[in-house]
Amino acid sequence: MRRIWLVTLAAVWGLTLWPSPAAAGLFRHWETAAYWHQDMDVSEGRLYSAGLMFGVVADLTHWERGRLELHLDGLLGGYGDHARGVEMGLVPGLRLCLTRWGVEPYLEAGIGPSYNTLHIPALGMSFNFLSYAGLGLRIPLQGGRHLELGWRVRHISNAGLDERNHGVTSSQLQVGVSFTF
């Protein structure tokens, strides 16, 4: 089972590192980030997770002092502490970037499907929806690269598909790098 997760992680990482020429027409840059989060509402004990996000970004609109971006983020992470498991997801989102200063502050939100192997009463089932809202900074580096620092409040829930639907809300920190192509 561990080998399947490693092969999947390597494939997603590889596809993100070498975007196709066709994708370059729509997507402005790709990004990768490491994340860590801790739940804020699981009563059985603390639930921690860490993982990697990979994404591609397209500009939806651009104006003098900002832009609106479409993000398509894939994620792969592992849970620990009182429950152990793996989480995978493909989560589209919107990001509003302000470009007036040297650094770019941003606000973001998104929702998409996720799957995890956790067996905790708060989730009810393995198929869920992951939603988030966050803020962060994109700091320009050399050669079209950016350092990204962000914070998100995220919620995983099955949207009423199971009778158990409390969900898990957590606070997430992330550090990443984006590359313009």
Secondary structure, 3 states (H helix, E strand, C coil): CHHHHHHHHHHHHHHHHCCCHHHHHHCCEEEEEEEEEEECCCCCCCEEEEEEEEEEEEEEEEECCEEEEEEEEEEEEEEEECCCEEEEEEEEEEEEEECCCCCEEEEEEEEEEEEECCCCCCCCCCEEEEEEEEEEEEEECCCCEEEEEEEEEEEEECCCCCCCCCCEEEEEEEEEEEEEC
